[in-house]
Amino acid sequence: MINGTPFTVRCNLTFGDIYGQVLAWMAVVFVSLAAGLGLMGSSRPVFALVGVGLILVLSLPFLLFAFVTTLLNHIQLEPEQIE
């Protein structure tokens, strides 16, 4: 066993840290749904479904990357106080 300093893991992430990301994701969802509804009246409504799906699928990795990097930036390792 290696004797070293024990650490505690603390996460100080708050909702305010990801609030902008949540709003951006909701904007992407609403814009894609609006575009889909706009295209639904055309002669080929399949394009509307493909467009909405494509927008959501392509934006999801960027959203997950933003969430994960924000979370990792708020994780701290603090040495425990040895008494």
N, C-alpha and C positions, 0 to 999 in steps of 0.2 A: 504494500500500500504506500502511496506517495503522500507524504505530509506536506500540505500546502495551505494556502489561505482559502477558506471556504467562501463561496460567493452566493448571494441571493439574486434571483432574477426578478426585476421589477418592470412593469409596463405602465407607463403614464399616459397612455393614449386616451383621449377624450373624444366625444362626438364632434366637438368643434374642429378637431384636426382633420376629420374626413368629411365635414359638412359640404365643402365645395365639390368634392368628388361625387358625393351623392346627388347634388344638384346637377352636375354635368351629366351624370348617367341618366337622370330623369329627363333632362333636355333631349338627350340622344333618343331615348325611347319615344318621347312625345313627337319629335320631329319625324322619326321613322314611321310612326303610326299615322301621322298627318299625311306624309307622302304616300303611304299605302292606301289610305282612304281617297286621296286625290287620284291615284291611278286606278282605283277600283271601278270607276265609271268608264274607263276606256274599254276598247273592244277585247282586250286581253287581260283579264284580271289576274292571271297567273304571274304577270310581271310585278304586280303589286305585292303579292306574297313573297316572291323571290327577293324583291327589293328590301322589304322589311326584314326578312330573315338574314339577308346579306349584311345589312347595316348592323343588326344586333350581334351577329356572329363575329364580324370583324372588329367591333368595338369592345367586346367582352375581354379579350386578352389585355387590352390597354387598361381597362378598369381594374382587372385583377392585379396587374403589375403595379398600378398606383396604390391600391389598398395594401398589398404585401410590402412594398417599400416603405410606405408610411408606418405600418406596424413595426417593421424591423428598425426603423429610425427611432422608435419610442421605447425600445427594450433596452434596459440598462442592467449591467452586472455590477453589483456593489459588494465590496468585501464585508464580511460579517465581523462584528466586534467580538474579539476573543477576550473573555474575562478571566 
